[in-house]
Amino acid sequence: MFGCGGSAVSSGENTSLSSGDLIAMTDQMATAMATDVRVNQEISTAGPLTIVCEPVENQMTGEIIPRGQAEAYTARIRDLLSKKAPDRFVFVMNRDEFYDLRGKELEGVALGPAPDAVQPKYALHAVFQSLTKEDSGHRSSYYLCVYRLTDLDNRIELWSGHYEVKKVEVKGFLD
């Protein structure tokens, strides 16, 4: 597994982010956040971190990740940390998601306390950026995905990690 500043170069048929990138990136980010000295110091001082996941910010140039796919990048980190360290990380539903669910009139589904009753102290935010270069012989895409865990009370970044990958496709005769 890569460290917080890991990177990879791959060659193949497609220069888009793949399910393999999703797994590698989220494994790396969850591990980096869970083992970070400052994060662990904050947990030992104040108890479990109450975190809300913000929507992924898409600043990519060569492609657009649909909202559902983009949310998978923070949802998987949330799932990994919830399963491996439920006593250290508590995730709360985004207020907009709560009201969207409430508006769907779900029968028999208790949504829990209103958003004002449970206030997160931290926000997990991800920004995806890319550089794409294409000519008659090849296409290359470089992706940088930065994750930040920010204290909402004082707007101080508690943790940050990034994942980067470069993908190259060589075009064939009939492309």
N, C-alpha and C positions, 0 to 999 in steps of 0.2 A: 504494500500500500504506500502511496505517496504521502509526503508530509503536507503541511498546509499550503505550500507553494508548488504543488506537484504539477507536472505537465506530461503530455504525451503527444506523439506524432504517429498518425496512422495513414496508410495508403489503401485505397480500395475503390469501390464502385460509387460511393456517395460521400459528399462532404458535409452532410447535415449531421446534427447531433443525433445520436442513436440511443436505443435502450441500454446498450453497454455503457455509454457515457453517463446516462442517468444513474445507473448502479454505481459506477466508479466514483462519480462526483459526490453523490449523496453519502456513500460509505465514508469517503475521505472527509467530508465536511462534518458529519455526525461524530466521527472519531476525533477530529481536531477540536471540535467544540467541547466534547465530553472530557478531553484530557488537558484542556487549556488551564494553565496555572491561575490566571485571573478569574476564570469562570468558577473553578473549584474553590478558590479563596472566597468568592462571593457566596457560593452555596454554603460553605462552612460558617460564614458570618451571619447570613440572613435566611438560610434555609432554601428550600426548592425555588428555582426560578420560575415565575409565572410569565409565560411567553405567548404572544399573539403572532401568527404568521401573516405578514403583509403580502399583497399580491406581488408576483414577480414583475420586475420592471424590464421590459424588452427594448433594448437599444441596439439590436442587431441590424446589420445592413443587408445581408444576403438572404435572409429568411425571417419569417415571423412565426413564433411559436404560438399556436392557439392557446387560449386561456386555460383550458383543461389540462393540456400537456404541460404548460408552464407551472401550474399549481402542483403537478406531480413532483417537481424538484424540491419544493418545500414540504409537501405532504410526506414524502418518503423520509426526509430527515426527522420530521415530527414523529413518524411511526417508529423509526429506529431508536430514537432517544426515549420515547414513551415505553417501549418494550424493554430496552436494556438498562434504563436508569429512571424508572417511574418515580422513585423517591427523590430525584434531583431536578427533574424538569416537568413542569405542569403546563400543558398547552390549553389555552382558552380559545373559544370560537370568536372569529372576527365579528364585530357588531353588525356589519352589513349582511354577513351570512346568516346570523341569528334572525334578523328581521325578514330575510328572504324565506327562510324555513317557516317562520311564524305565519307568513302570508300564504303559504301553501296548504294550510289547514290539514296537517297530517293527523290522522286519527290514531289515538293510542300512543303517540310519541311525546314523551315529556321532554321539553327543550331545556329544562333546568332554569336556574335563576336568570333574570333579565341581565343584559350586558352591564348596566350600571352597578349591579350587585357584585360583580367579579371584575376587578380591574387588573389588567396585566401590568407588570412592571417593566417588561422587556418586549422588544419587537424584533423578529427575525425577518430580514429583508434580503432579497436576492436581486442582483442586476446582471443581465446577460448582455454582452457586447460581442461584436464580431467584425472582422475585416475579411473581405472576400476579394480575390483577384482571379480573373478569368481571361484567358486568351484562346487562340485556336488549338493549342496543344494540351492545355491543362486548366484545372480549376483548383484553387486552394482556398481554404477557409480556416481562419484562426479564431478561436472562441475563448473569451475570458468571462468567467462567471464568478462574481464576488458576492459573498455572503457576509452580512453584518448583524451582530446582536447588539442592539442599542438600548441603553437605560432610558426609559421614557420620561422619568422624572427630571433628569438633568441633561439629557441628550448626549451623553457620553457613550462612546462605543466601547463595549465591554470586550467584544471579540470580533475578529474579522478573519476570514479565510478565503482563498480563491482556488479555482481550478481552471487550468488552461489546456487546450488541446488544439493541435493543428492537423487538418485533414487535407490530403492531396488526391485528386483524381486525374489520371492521365486519360485523355480522350482517345477513343478508338477511331478507326478509319471511317466508320459510318455515323459517328456522333455529330 
